[in-house]
Amino acid sequence: MDKHPQLEKAMAEIKRGSSEIIGIEEIEKLVNEFLKTGKRFTIKAGFDPTAPDLHLGHAVLLQKLKTFQKYGARVQFLIGDFTAQIGDPTGKNKTRKMLTPKEVKENAKTYKEQVFKILDKELTDVVFNSEWLNKLGASGIVELATTYTVARMLERDDFEKRFKSKTPIAISEFIYPLLQGYDSVALKSDIEIGGTDQKFNLLMGRHLQKVYNVGKEQSVMMMPLLVGLDGVNKMSKSLGNYVGITEDANTMYAKILSISDELMWEWYELLSDKSIEEIKELKEKVKNGLNPKVAKELLAIEIVDKFHGKGAGLKAKEHFDKVHKLGKIPEDIETFEIEPMNIVDALVATKLASSKSEARRHIKGGAVRVNQEKINDQNLTLNDKEYILQIGKRKFAKVKIKG
């Protein structure tokens, strides 16, 4: 292959941060062809809209798709409105609750609004797999089911564990990876990208493209699952260790600044627009005496700018510094008018806590302040005229008691 002079640099950026790539030679050929002739290729990424909001864990894939767009890819951003109604069994120890079409539709709408904060809209096709999966019909589903055996399906780690422990596995869960693989048949994708936990599903696309004589076997790229704020578990809303793409700039900035110095470099590699060389240079500066917090501030500013617009990151930094370094209460906190109630209900009513159990957990952990005084009484009643409520160092609300 006659290699373009920029191919090596392009492939270094494409491979950056990835955990495993199957079919790398084909990816290299596609990128080389684009650099030489401008001919584009397709890369598919599937997202089941099982929750209304995306977080930075999802942004890892979006960031990689953005890199692929730079080097010739047209993104097939697949919203699994059909498959989401079944639910991906990956990593689950029980059958997932099926979503209603209405829930899927509402969640899908927010996905479409959020992804273009990273992706180039002109180089992205948003597609819904109900378009072709609804047309399969009963005979098509049966034909699809003949392409894989139960024995092979049970080789999958999570299915094997559930089978051995006699935990029920619904037939629909066996169908799920076949349907995801069929998406690659319908779209004739050149490449598919997903998390490391998606390997079985991603390889199904290669298998079915061969079975259905598509004329190609898609390359597969797997990205690591982003470690969340706790520095241990993958980012997840259910674990509370996440940074939401739609969270306000101040909250996003403060959360990013809370990660460990070690985790910061992993986030740089997976989420930053900085080049490999620029990150290496920044690492050297830290090694030679630059405070790691400065590097973390730069990362937080960059990510906030990405989702809230240029300049939002610096404003968030100024807000953070004012509140944390000077110990001041911010001036722009939201005000709520509420009836007299106890502190647990008030924390939920002001959205400082998402549930009563979370509110109680914060009080028990000593993270709640009322008028800057730490409290530990879960039965405290708010019945004066005005209060400043606070959880941790970054969440504030002003309450005015009615009556």
Secondary structure, 3 states (H helix, E strand, C coil): CCCCCCHHHHHHHHHCCCCEEECHHHHHHHHHHHHHHCCCEEEEEEECCCCCCCEHHHHHHHHHHHHHHHCCEEEEEEECCCHHHCCCCCCCCCCCCCCCHHHHHHHHHHHHHHHCCCCCHHHEEEEECHHHHHHHHHHHHHHHHCCCCHHHHCCCHHHHHHHHCCCCCCHHHHHHHHHHHHHHHHHCCCEEEEEHHHHHHHHHHHHHHHHCCCCCCCEEEEECCCECCCCCCECCCCCCCCCECCCCHHHHHHHHHCCCHHHHHHHHHHHCCCCHHHHHHHHHHHHCCCCHHHHHHHHHHHHHHHHHCCCHHHHHHHHHHHHHHCCCCCCCCCEEEECCEEHHHHHHHCCCCCCHHHHHHHHHCCCEEECCEECCCCCCEECCCEEEEEECCCEEEEEEECC
